[in-house]
Amino acid sequence: MAKKNLAKEPAKKAAAPVPASKQSFKLNSNSFFALLACLLYFWLHFVKDWGAYDAMGSQWMWMVGLDMLVIIYILARKNDYQEITARLFKNIFSRLYLAFFALAGISIFTAINPTEGWVCYVRLIATIIAYFNIAILLQGRVDLFKILAQILGIILFIESCQAISRFIEDYETTKLTDLILGLQGTTGNKNIFAAGLVIKIPLVFYCIHQFKLIGKILNMIILGVAGVAIFLVNARASYLSLVLVVFLYIVFCIIDHLKEKKLDRTLLRLGFILVPLIIAFFVQQIELSKASSQQGDDTSYGTATERFASITKTEEGSNQVRFGLWAHAIDYTKHHPLMGCGYGNWKIASIPYQRTITTDLYVPLHAHNDYLETFAETGVLGGLLFLSLFVCISVFTYRTYYSKADDELKLVSVFSFMAFCTYAVDAMFNFPIERPIMQMFFAFITALNVGTFIRARDQQGDEKVVAQKNGNFKVLYGFIAILLLIPAFYVTYQTYKSLVLQRSVLADMNNEPLKMDYKEVLAGFPSIPNLSASAQPIAAIKGRYLYEAGKLDEALVLLDKGRKDNPVIAYSEFIKAGLYFKRDVADPGKGWLDSAFRNGMVAFYTRPKAKTYYQTLVAVLARKKDTINLKKAFIEFDTYRHEPLGWNLYLVGMVTAETNMGKVNPYLLHVADSGLHVFPGDSALMQTRIAIAEKVRLSNTPTVDLSKQDEANRNFVEGVTAFGAGAFEKAAGLFLKAYSLNPTNIGALENAGICYFNMHQYDKAILYFTREIASKMSSDGKPEYYKAVSLLNTGKKEEGCPLMQIAANKKYPGAAEILKTHCGK
């Protein structure tokens, strides 16, 4: 057989790449699986909570399982995906992302709670592997982008219709605030839900920009409906994102016009976008105005214009909270610049900053700024690596758009960048890094943007051809990914199981006593996570169930473990204080009360706005007869949480302590009267005052006429009621009658003086304040203050100023200011 003369055969030219704009959808096994995989990632929108406390438990489990399925497919395609895998790993964005991923993992070893760090880290594993999976599957398949963009547009339409439907159905029967807070889809948070809507808007823009007339009309309808939903949800960060996306699209159209010089087409494109949004804006204005006026609801939510106006108000409540959270994260980073508190541990590190801000056991789990929270959790280097991802995508978009790549690639780059900008804005004000739907979008849009950048460089000949020997990148990636995903799936499954039980347990925690069986709780909680969704140590929660079941020694073991899991919330110390108190009641004199005192003090002064902590400490101090610390605890609680409960518990505690000492001081009646003056008409305080009066009577105080005590109490209560109604003259008479029947009730005398003061009968007021001062039963400077003001109002400055000085020395509120302005001191 003759051999071919290869030297004479002309060399074959390499086929030129087909421009993306000329590609049409071709169904083959790889494109089909790429489409299917993306659809399954998008299905996260419809994964509900599956009975858990939060839907993110089931959603993260879905995402990890899907990551594993895609990895198996990629590895099964023997001769496919090798080159793109290698290119992806050599891309600067991927390397920065991997560097951040590695540093976040290292930070877990120095974390406050490494277990919680690992629970959060598996979410980062799921996200970064989703990024690589989607980038690998979609590389070179620009033809799929139109289909995927339209699918996301349809999902946006479904979500928006559901939100609008709920609003229309419920706004007549539900308060506007509750209704808007309930518009959260499957995200668990209205802000994240709104961000999930806005992030799809650029993809709808793309469909309007590229499709023919019918497609444009269809997507204009989607845009209008979505606009109404976004405006109704009242999330200001999403308003900013929407404005930014519209602005970016306008800029894009202007730049495009400068190239093509076709004004009519540019105006038409802008009209297709702006008209539906303008209509949506006015529809929302009408609906929210109608709902608000119909209900007369006192709410921070309102029309879009009202919410827009509140963005710049620094004194507005939620703005102040966010600024405070940001300041805390910045301060923590300054003090822990190397490794921070550990990935996922900001929820613990933030607690000391909030000790005098948040009430009870509420914990702000996030800094409401993913950038600052990342700095606080992973240190300065970790924060800079995280920020570099956003810079990198911006640079990629610029370089792709001004490259010689074909137009379709440029469009994919530009519109994916717009979607990325909405994520960047949401990360500035919320916590999308925790929510699976937002992380799926982060993976999707960054994979698109990086993929178009690589393809654009390839079209220009800038992307180096990867040698065949580097094909082992795919196998190495698949092997490492599976090694990470197996434990990740275990952790996400255990977290989901925990959240299922937490749905019942966290509701039960508000019951006193607990209703659930401790055996069910102990057996139901897996070993991971060790913190609840509200950052309480699960070991301590189990310890409380054992404590209430009477298994005190077993409870102590778990409570000590819980303290290590979250050392700054003092929940274990709170339960231990109650446990030791219970032991002392059952078996006094064994040192249990001292243990209750130590734990109660730690718990309360760690969280001085926690009502249950204060209540437990008051009970312990009352049993210990420690009136000095009782007063200190009351002042601390009242400083940060000024409400009748603090006064009432203090009075009850003092009465208990003094009863145990044998005699109740009549001065407590004066304290009760002061409380009723501050909180007029409070029934609990009024009942406590009556009880104190009875205790004073039973103490056989010589100055009390026992036969007239009940009548004195009735007159006093009627006087308080009359005072609250503004009937000062009637109230004064009732108070004076109460005082005449019970001379120990110095508060009645003081209240009579205040009645005359309010009626501007200063001479009578001075008379009764003088008698109160002479009794020496008042120590707070109040009678001196009111007598001084009465004297000043009658022109007797020489007599009034020395009294005002006494009131100021006793630190009575307002005395120092009056002394300065009217007495020149």
C-alpha positions in Angstrom: 0.0 0.0 0.0 1.4 3.4 -1.0 2.1 5.7 1.8 0.6 9.2 1.8 3.1 12.0 1.2 2.2 14.0 4.2 4.7 16.7 3.4 2.7 17.6 0.2 -0.7 17.7 1.9 -1.8 21.2 2.7 -2.1 22.0 6.4 -5.6 22.4 7.8 -6.5 25.8 9.3 -7.9 25.9 12.8 -11.6 26.6 12.7 -12.3 30.2 13.8 -14.5 30.4 16.9 -18.1 31.0 16.2 -19.1 34.4 17.6 -21.4 34.0 20.6 -24.0 36.3 19.0 -24.3 33.8 16.1 -24.6 30.7 18.3 -27.9 29.0 18.6 -29.0 26.6 21.2 -27.9 23.1 20.5 -29.2 20.3 22.7 -26.5 17.8 23.6 -25.8 15.9 26.8 -23.5 18.6 28.2 -25.8 21.5 27.4 -28.8 19.6 28.7 -27.1 18.8 32.0 -25.8 22.4 32.3 -29.4 23.6 31.9 -30.7 21.0 34.3 -28.1 21.8 37.0 -28.8 25.5 36.8 -32.6 24.8 37.1 -31.9 22.7 40.2 -29.8 25.5 41.7 -32.7 27.9 40.9 -35.1 25.5 42.6 -33.7 26.7 45.9 -36.4 29.4 45.6 -39.1 26.7 46.2 -37.3 24.7 48.9 -39.4 25.4 52.1 -38.4 24.9 55.7 -39.4 21.2 55.8 -40.6 21.7 59.4 -37.5 23.5 60.6 -37.1 26.8 62.5 -35.6 28.4 59.4 -35.7 27.4 55.7 -32.0 27.9 55.3 -31.4 24.5 57.0 -33.2 22.6 54.2 -31.9 25.0 51.5 -28.2 24.6 52.5 -28.7 20.8 52.6 -30.2 21.0 49.0 -27.3 23.1 47.8 -24.6 20.8 49.2 -26.3 17.7 47.8 -26.6 19.4 44.4 -23.0 20.4 44.4 -22.1 16.7 44.9 -24.3 15.6 42.1 -22.7 18.1 39.7 -19.2 17.0 40.7 -20.0 13.4 40.0 -21.3 14.3 36.5 -18.2 16.4 35.8 -15.9 13.6 36.8 -17.9 11.1 34.8 -17.3 13.1 31.5 -13.9 11.7 30.9 -12.7 13.9 28.1 -14.7 17.0 28.9 -14.2 20.0 31.2 -10.5 19.5 31.6 -9.2 22.7 30.0 -11.9 25.0 31.5 -11.2 23.6 34.9 -7.6 24.4 34.6 -8.3 27.9 33.3 -10.7 28.6 36.1 -8.2 27.6 38.7 -5.6 29.9 37.1 -8.0 32.8 36.9 -7.2 35.6 39.4 -10.8 35.8 40.7 -10.7 32.0 41.5 -7.4 32.3 43.2 -8.5 35.2 45.3 -11.7 33.3 46.2 -9.7 30.2 47.1 -7.3 32.3 49.2 -10.2 33.8 51.1 -11.7 30.3 51.5 -8.4 29.0 52.9 -8.0 31.9 55.3 -11.6 31.6 56.6 -10.9 27.9 57.2 -7.7 28.7 59.2 -9.5 31.3 61.3 -11.8 28.5 62.7 -8.8 27.1 64.6 -8.6 30.3 66.6 -12.4 30.9 66.8 -14.3 31.6 70.0 -16.5 28.6 69.1 -14.8 26.4 66.5 -18.0 24.3 66.1 -20.1 27.2 65.1 -17.2 28.3 62.8 -17.4 24.9 61.0 -21.2 25.1 60.8 -20.9 28.4 58.9 -17.8 27.3 56.9 -19.7 24.4 55.2 -21.9 27.1 53.7 -18.8 28.7 52.2 -17.8 25.3 50.9 -21.2 24.9 49.2 -21.0 28.4 47.6 -17.4 28.2 46.3 -18.0 24.7 44.8 -21.3 26.0 43.3 -19.2 28.8 41.7 -16.8 26.3 40.1 -19.5 23.9 39.1 -21.6 26.5 37.3 -18.5 28.1 35.7 -17.4 24.8 34.4 -20.8 23.8 33.0 -21.6 27.1 31.4 -18.2 27.9 29.9 -18.6 28.4 26.2 -22.4 28.0 26.4 -23.5 31.6 25.9 -26.5 30.2 24.0 -27.9 29.0 27.4 -27.8 32.5 28.9 -31.0 33.7 27.2 -32.9 30.6 28.4 -31.5 30.9 32.0 -32.3 34.6 32.1 -35.9 34.0 31.0 -36.3 31.2 33.6 -35.1 33.5 36.3 -37.5 36.1 35.0 -40.4 33.6 35.3 -39.3 32.7 38.9 -39.3 36.5 39.6 -42.8 36.8 38.3 -44.0 33.9 40.4 -42.4 35.2 43.6 -43.8 38.7 42.9 -47.3 37.5 42.3 -47.2 35.5 45.5 -46.1 38.6 47.5 -48.7 40.9 45.9 -51.4 38.3 46.4 -50.7 38.0 50.1 -50.6 41.7 50.5 -54.0 42.2 48.8 -55.6 39.3 50.7 -54.4 40.3 54.2 -54.0 44.1 54.3 -57.6 44.6 55.6 -57.1 42.1 58.5 -53.4 42.4 59.3 -51.4 45.4 60.6 -49.3 46.9 57.9 -46.1 46.4 59.8 -46.8 42.7 60.4 -48.0 42.3 56.8 -44.8 43.8 55.3 -42.6 41.8 57.7 -44.4 38.7 56.5 -43.5 39.2 52.9 -40.4 37.1 52.9 -41.0 34.1 50.6 -38.8 31.2 51.6 -35.9 33.4 52.6 -36.9 33.9 56.2 -36.3 37.7 56.0 -38.1 40.4 54.1 -34.8 42.2 53.3 -33.2 39.1 51.8 -36.5 38.4 49.9 -36.4 41.8 48.4 -32.7 41.5 47.5 -33.6 38.1 45.8 -36.1 40.0 43.7 -33.9 42.8 42.7 -30.9 40.6 41.8 -33.0 39.1 39.0 -34.1 42.5 37.6 -30.9 42.9 35.4 -31.7 39.5 33.8 -35.1 40.8 32.9 -33.5 43.9 31.5 -31.3 41.7 29.4 -34.4 39.8 28.0 -36.1 43.2 27.2 -32.9 44.4 25.6 -32.3 41.4 23.4 -35.7 39.7 22.7 -38.1 40.6 19.9 -41.4 42.4 20.5 -43.4 39.6 22.1 -40.5 38.7 24.4 -40.1 42.4 25.3 -43.8 42.7 26.2 -43.7 39.6 28.2 -40.7 40.8 30.2 -42.1 44.3 30.6 -45.1 42.7 32.4 -42.7 40.7 34.6 -40.7 43.9 35.3 -43.9 45.8 36.2 -45.2 43.1 38.6 -41.8 42.7 40.2 -41.5 46.4 40.6 -44.8 46.5 42.5 -43.6 43.6 44.8 -40.2 45.3 45.5 -41.8 48.6 46.4 -44.4 46.8 48.6 -41.7 45.0 50.6 -40.3 48.3 51.8 -36.7 47.2 52.0 -34.6 50.4 51.5 -31.4 48.5 50.5 -33.4 47.0 47.6 -34.6 50.4 46.6 -31.0 51.6 46.4 -30.1 48.5 44.4 -33.0 49.1 42.0 -32.1 52.7 41.5 -28.4 51.7 40.9 -29.4 49.0 38.3 -31.6 51.5 36.4 -28.8 54.0 36.5 -26.3 51.5 35.2 -28.6 50.5 32.4 -29.1 54.1 31.4 -25.4 54.6 31.4 -25.0 51.5 29.3 -27.6 52.7 26.8 -25.9 56.1 26.6 -22.5 54.5 26.0 -24.1 52.2 23.4 -25.7 55.2 21.7 -22.4 57.1 21.5 -21.1 54.1 19.5 -24.1 53.5 17.2 -25.6 57.0 17.1 -29.2 55.7 17.0 -31.2 57.9 19.3 -34.6 56.4 18.5 -33.5 52.9 19.4 -31.8 54.2 22.6 -34.9 56.0 23.7 -37.1 53.0 22.9 -34.9 50.7 25.0 -35.0 53.1 28.0 -38.8 53.4 27.6 -39.2 49.6 27.7 -37.5 49.7 31.1 -38.7 52.9 32.7 -42.4 52.7 31.8 -43.1 49.4 33.7 -41.2 50.7 36.7 -43.0 54.0 36.8 -46.3 52.3 36.6 -45.3 49.9 39.4 -44.2 52.9 41.5 -47.6 54.6 41.2 -49.5 51.4 41.8 -47.5 50.8 45.0 -48.0 54.4 46.1 -51.8 54.0 45.8 -52.0 50.6 47.5 -49.7 51.4 50.4 -51.4 54.8 51.0 -54.8 53.1 50.9 -53.7 50.4 53.3 -52.1 52.8 55.7 -55.1 55.2 55.8 -57.6 52.4 56.1 -55.8 50.9 59.1 -54.5 54.0 60.7 -51.5 51.9 61.4 -48.7 53.4 63.4 -45.8 52.0 61.4 -42.3 52.8 60.3 -43.3 51.4 56.9 -45.0 53.5 54.2 -44.9 54.4 50.6 -41.7 54.2 48.6 -41.2 57.9 48.7 -41.5 57.9 52.5 -39.0 55.0 52.8 -36.6 56.7 50.4 -36.8 59.8 52.5 -35.8 57.9 55.6 -32.6 56.5 54.1 -30.7 59.7 54.7 -32.1 60.3 58.2 -29.3 59.3 60.6 -31.7 59.6 63.6 -34.1 57.0 62.1 -34.3 53.9 64.3 -33.0 51.2 62.0 -30.3 53.4 60.6 -29.0 54.1 64.1 -29.0 50.4 64.9 -27.0 49.6 61.7 -24.5 52.4 62.3 -24.0 51.0 65.8 -23.5 47.5 64.5 -21.0 48.8 62.0 -19.1 50.7 64.6 -18.8 47.5 66.8 -17.5 45.5 63.9 -14.9 48.1 63.1 -13.8 48.4 66.8 -13.5 44.6 67.0 -11.3 44.5 63.9 -9.0 47.2 65.4 -8.5 45.0 68.4 -8.2 41.7 66.6 -6.6 42.5 63.2 -4.9 39.2 62.5 -7.6 36.4 62.6 -10.6 38.2 64.0 -13.1 36.2 66.1 -13.2 33.3 63.7 -15.4 32.6 60.6 -19.1 32.6 61.6 -18.4 33.8 65.2 -19.4 37.4 65.0 -22.8 36.4 66.5 -20.8 35.7 69.7 -18.2 38.5 69.5 -20.9 41.1 69.1 -22.7 40.3 72.3 -20.5 42.3 74.7 -21.1 45.4 72.6 -24.9 44.9 72.9 -25.1 44.4 76.7 -26.8 47.7 77.4 -28.5 48.0 74.0 -30.6 44.9 73.3 -33.2 43.7 75.7 -33.5 40.2 77.2 -31.5 37.6 75.3 -31.8 39.0 71.8 -28.6 38.9 69.9 -27.9 40.7 66.6 -26.5 37.7 64.8 -24.9 39.9 62.0 -23.3 43.3 61.6 -25.7 44.0 58.7 -22.7 44.6 56.6 -20.9 41.5 55.2 -17.8 43.5 54.4 -17.3 44.7 58.0 -18.4 41.4 59.4 -15.8 39.5 57.3 -13.1 41.9 58.6 -14.2 41.2 62.2 -14.4 37.4 61.6 -11.2 36.8 59.5 -9.0 39.8 60.3 -7.8 42.5 58.0 -6.3 40.1 55.4 -9.5 38.1 55.2 -11.5 41.3 54.8 -9.2 42.6 52.0 -9.4 39.3 50.2 -13.2 39.4 50.4 -13.3 43.0 49.0 -10.9 42.0 46.2 -13.6 39.7 44.8 -15.8 42.7 44.2 -13.0 44.7 42.7 -12.0 41.8 40.4 -15.5 41.4 38.9 -15.6 45.1 38.2 -12.3 45.0 36.4 -13.3 41.9 34.5 -16.5 43.6 33.3 -14.6 46.7 32.1 -12.0 44.7 30.3 -14.6 42.4 28.6 -16.7 45.3 27.5 -13.8 47.2 26.0 -12.3 44.1 24.4 -12.7 42.9 20.8 -14.9 40.1 21.9 -18.3 39.7 20.2 -21.3 41.7 21.4 -23.2 38.8 23.1 -20.3 38.1 25.4 -20.1 41.8 26.3 -23.9 41.8 27.1 -23.6 38.8 29.3 -20.7 40.4 31.1 -22.5 43.8 31.6 -25.8 42.4 32.7 -24.2 39.8 35.1 -22.2 42.8 36.5 -25.5 44.7 37.1 -26.8 41.7 39.0 -23.5 41.6 40.9 -23.9 45.2 41.9 -27.3 44.5 43.6 -25.6 41.8 45.6 -22.8 44.2 46.5 -25.4 46.8 47.8 -27.3 44.1 49.8 -24.0 43.0 51.3 -23.5 46.6 52.5 -26.7 46.6 54.5 -27.7 43.0 55.2 -26.2 39.6 55.5 -26.6 37.7 52.1 -23.5 35.6 52.9 -25.6 33.5 55.3 -28.7 33.0 53.0 -28.5 30.1 50.5 -30.6 31.8 47.8 -28.3 34.8 47.7 -25.2 32.7 47.8 -26.5 30.6 44.9 -26.9 33.9 43.0 -23.4 35.0 44.0 -22.0 31.7 42.6 -24.1 32.0 39.4 -23.4 35.7 38.5 -19.7 35.5 39.3 -19.4 32.3 37.3 -21.1 34.0 34.3 -18.8 37.1 34.6 -15.6 35.2 35.0 -16.6 32.8 32.2 -17.3 35.6 29.8 -14.0 37.2 30.7 -12.1 34.0 29.9 -14.0 33.6 26.7 -13.4 37.2 25.7 -9.6 36.8 26.2 -9.8 33.5 24.2 -11.4 35.4 21.3 -8.7 38.0 21.4 -5.9 35.3 21.7 -5.0 36.6 25.2 -5.9 33.5 27.1 -3.1 31.0 27.1 -3.9 27.5 25.8 -3.7 25.1 28.8 -1.4 22.2 28.1 -3.0 18.7 28.1 -1.0 17.6 31.1 -2.9 20.2 33.1 -6.1 18.2 32.5 -5.6 16.6 35.9 -7.0 19.8 37.4 -10.4 18.4 36.9 -9.7 15.2 38.7 -7.9 17.0 41.5 -10.8 19.5 41.8 -13.4 16.7 41.9 -11.5 14.7 44.5 -11.0 17.7 46.8 -14.6 18.9 46.3 -16.0 15.5 47.3 -13.7 15.3 50.3 -15.1 18.7 51.4 -18.7 18.0 50.5 -19.1 14.7 52.4 -18.5 16.3 55.9 -20.4 19.4 54.6 -23.5 17.4 53.9 -23.2 15.7 57.3 -23.0 19.1 59.0 -25.9 20.6 57.0 -28.1 17.6 57.7 -27.3 17.7 61.5 -28.0 21.5 61.4 -31.3 20.9 59.7 -32.3 18.2 62.3 -31.4 20.7 65.0 -33.5 23.4 63.4 -36.5 21.1 63.3 -36.3 20.6 67.0 -35.5 24.2 67.7 -38.8 25.2 66.1 -40.6 23.6 69.1 -37.9 24.2 71.7 -37.4 27.9 71.1 -41.2 28.5 71.4 -41.3 26.4 74.5 -38.5 28.5 76.1 -41.1 31.3 76.7 -43.2 29.0 78.8 -42.8 28.9 82.6 -42.6 26.0 83.4 -41.4 24.3 80.2 -43.9 22.0 78.6 -41.8 19.7 76.5 -40.4 16.4 77.9 -36.7 16.7 78.7 -36.1 13.2 77.3 -37.4 14.3 73.9 -35.2 17.4 74.0 -32.0 15.6 75.1 -32.4 12.8 72.6 -33.5 15.1 69.7 -30.6 17.5 69.5 -27.6 16.4 67.5 -24.0 17.1 68.6 -23.7 19.9 66.0 -24.4 22.8 66.0 -23.9 23.7 69.6 -25.6 27.1 69.3 -29.3 27.7 68.6 -30.5 30.0 65.9 -30.7 32.7 68.5 -27.0 32.1 69.7 -28.0 30.5 73.0 -25.8 27.4 73.9 -27.8 24.3 73.2 -26.1 22.5 76.1 -27.4 25.2 78.4 -30.9 24.8 76.9 -30.8 21.1 77.6 -29.5 21.9 81.1 -32.5 24.0 81.8 -34.8 21.1 80.8 -32.9 18.9 83.2 -33.0 21.5 85.9 -36.8 21.9 85.7 -37.1 18.1 85.7 -35.3 18.0 89.0 -32.1 16.4 87.7 -29.8 19.1 89.1 -26.4 17.4 89.0 -26.9 16.3 85.4 -28.0 19.9 84.6 -24.9 21.4 86.0 -22.6 19.3 83.7 -24.5 20.6 80.6 -24.6 24.2 81.9 -20.8 24.2 82.4 -20.5 23.0 78.8 -22.9 25.6 77.5 -20.8 28.3 79.1 -17.8 27.3 77.0 -19.9 27.3 73.8 -21.0 30.9 74.3 -19.1 32.5 77.2 -20.6 36.0 76.8 -24.3 35.5 77.0 -24.3 34.2 80.6 -27.3 31.9 80.0 -25.6 29.1 81.9 -24.9 31.3 84.9 -28.6 32.5 84.8 -29.9 28.9 85.0 -27.2 27.9 87.6 -28.3 30.8 89.8 -31.9 29.5 89.8 -30.7 26.0 90.3 -28.6 26.8 93.4 -31.4 29.0 94.7 -33.7 26.1 94.5 -31.2 23.9 96.3 -30.9 26.4 99.1 -34.6 26.6 99.6 -34.8 22.8 99.8 -31.6 22.4 101.9 -30.4 25.7 103.4 -27.1 26.4 105.0 -24.9 24.3 102.6 -23.4 27.2 100.6 -25.9 27.0 97.8 -27.0 30.6 98.3 -23.5 31.9 97.8 -23.2 30.0 94.6 -26.6 31.4 93.5 -25.3 34.9 94.4 -22.1 34.5 92.3 -23.8 33.2 89.2 -26.8 35.6 89.5 -24.4 38.6 89.7 -22.4 37.4 86.7 -25.5 36.8 84.6 -27.2 40.1 85.4 -24.2 42.4 85.0 -23.4 40.6 81.8 -26.9 41.3 80.4 -28.4 44.1 82.6 -31.4 44.5 80.3 -32.4 40.9 80.6 -35.7 40.8 82.6 -35.3 37.1 83.7 -31.7 37.7 84.8 -32.8 40.6 86.9 -35.7 38.7 88.3 -33.6 35.8 89.4 -30.9 38.1 91.0 -33.6 39.9 92.9 -34.9 36.7 94.3 -31.4 35.6 95.3 -30.5 38.9 97.0 -33.8 39.0 98.8 -33.2 35.6 100.3 -29.7 36.6 101.1 -31.1 39.8 102.8 -28.6 41.9 100.7 -30.5 45.2 100.4 -27.3 47.1 99.3 -26.9 44.9 96.2 -30.6 44.9 95.6 -30.6 48.7 95.3 -27.5 48.6 93.0 -29.2 46.0 90.8 -32.4 48.1 90.6 -30.4 51.3 89.7 -28.5 49.3 87.0 -31.7 47.8 85.5 -33.7 51.1 85.7 -30.8 52.9 84.0 -31.0 50.8 80.9 -34.6 49.6 81.0 -36.8 52.3 82.7 -40.2 50.5 83.2 -42.6 49.6 86.0 -41.3 46.0 86.1 -37.9 47.1 87.5 -39.5 49.1 90.3 -42.0 46.5 91.2 -39.4 43.6 91.4 -37.1 45.8 93.5 -39.9 46.7 95.9 -41.0 43.0 96.2 -37.4 42.0 96.8 -36.8 44.7 99.4 -40.0 43.7 101.3 -39.0 40.1 101.2 -35.5 40.9 102.5 -36.7 43.2 105.2 -39.5 40.8 106.3 -36.8 38.1 106.7 -34.9 40.7 108.9 -38.1 41.2 111.0 -39.2 44.7 110.1 -40.3 46.5 106.9 -39.1 50.1 106.6 -41.9 52.6 105.9 -39.5 54.3 103.5 -40.5 51.7 100.9 -43.9 53.3 100.8 -42.2 56.5 99.6 -40.3 54.5 96.9 -43.6 52.9 95.8 -45.2 56.4 95.7 -42.3 57.7 93.5 -42.8 54.7 91.2 -46.5 55.5 90.9 -45.7 59.1 90.2 -43.4 58.1 87.3 -45.8 55.3 86.1 -49.2 56.5 87.2 -51.9 53.9 87.1 -49.7 50.9 86.9 -51.7 48.2 88.5 -48.8 46.0 89.6 -47.1 48.8 91.4 -50.3 49.9 93.0 -50.9 46.3 94.3 -47.3 46.2 95.6 -47.8 49.5 97.4 -50.9 48.1 99.1 -49.0 45.0 100.1 -46.1 47.1 101.5 -48.5 49.1 103.5 -49.9 45.9 105.0 -46.4 44.7 105.8 -45.6 48.0 107.5 -48.8 47.6 109.5 -47.9 44.1 110.5 -44.5 45.3 111.5 -46.3 47.2 114.3 -44.8 50.6 113.5 -45.9 52.7 116.4 -47.0 55.7 114.3 -49.5 53.6 112.3 -53.2 53.5 113.4 -53.9 49.9 112.5 -57.6 50.3 112.5 -57.5 53.0 109.8 -54.8 51.4 107.6 -57.2 49.9 105.0 -59.1 53.2 104.6 -55.8 55.1 104.2 -54.9 52.7 101.4 -58.2 53.2 99.6 -57.9 57.0 99.7 -54.3 56.8 98.4 -55.3 54.6 95.5 -58.3 56.9 94.7 -55.9 59.8 94.8 -53.5 58.2 92.3 -56.5 57.6 90.0 -57.7 61.2 90.3 -54.1 62.5 89.8 -53.8 60.5 86.6 -57.1 62.0 85.3 -55.8 65.5 86.0 -58.2 66.2 88.9 -55.5 67.7 91.1 -57.6 69.3 93.7 -59.6 66.1 94.4 -56.4 64.1 94.4 -54.8 66.5 96.9 -57.7 66.0 99.3 -57.6 62.2 99.0 -53.8 62.2 99.6 -54.1 64.4 102.7 -56.8 62.2 104.1 -54.6 59.1 103.5 -51.8 60.9 105.2 -53.9 61.9 108.2 -55.0 58.2 108.6 -51.5 56.9 108.2 -48.7 59.4 109.0 -46.0 56.9 107.8 -47.2 57.3 104.3 -44.9 60.2 103.5 -45.5 59.7 99.8 -49.1 60.8 100.3 -47.9 64.1 101.8 -45.5 64.5 98.9 -48.2 63.8 96.3 -50.5 66.4 97.9 -47.7 68.9 97.5 -47.2 68.0 93.9 -50.9 68.4 93.3 -50.8 72.0 94.6 -47.6 72.6 92.7 -49.4 71.6 89.4 -52.3 73.9 90.3 -49.7 76.7 90.9 -50.8 77.1 94.5 -47.2 77.4 95.5 -47.8 78.5 99.1 -49.7 75.3 99.9 -47.1 73.2 98.0 -44.3 74.7 100.0 -46.1 73.9 103.3 -46.4 70.1 102.5 -42.9 69.8 101.0 -41.5 71.5 104.2 -43.3 68.9 106.4 -41.9 66.1 104.2 -38.4 67.4 104.5 -38.8 67.7 108.3 -39.8 64.0 108.5 -36.4 63.1 107.2 -38.0 60.1 105.4 -36.9 61.3 101.9 -33.4 61.0 100.6 -33.7 61.5 96.9 -33.8 65.4 96.8 -37.4 65.4 95.4 -39.1 67.5 98.1 -36.2 70.0 98.2 -36.4 70.3 94.4 -40.1 71.0 94.3 -40.0 73.4 97.3 -37.1 75.2 95.7 -39.0 75.6 92.4 -42.1 76.8 94.3 -40.0 79.4 96.1 -38.3 80.6 92.9 -41.8 80.9 91.2 -42.9 83.2 94.1 -39.7 85.3 93.8 -38.0 84.0 96.9 -34.7 83.3 95.3 -32.7 83.6 98.5 -34.6 80.8 100.1 -35.0 78.7 97.0 -31.4 78.5 95.7 -29.9 76.8 98.9 -32.7 74.1 98.7 -32.0 73.6 95.0 -28.3 73.2 95.9 -29.3 70.4 98.3 -31.4 68.7 95.5 -28.5 69.0 93.1 -26.1 67.5 95.7 -28.6 64.5 95.9 -28.4 64.3 92.1 -32.1 64.9 91.6 -32.8 65.2 87.8 -32.9 68.7 86.5 -31.7 70.4 89.8 -28.2 71.2 88.5 -29.6 72.9 85.4 -32.0 75.1 87.3 -29.3 75.9 89.8 -27.1 77.1 86.9 -29.7 79.0 85.0 -31.6 80.6 88.0 -29.1 80.7 90.8 -25.9 81.4 88.8 -24.1 78.4 90.2 
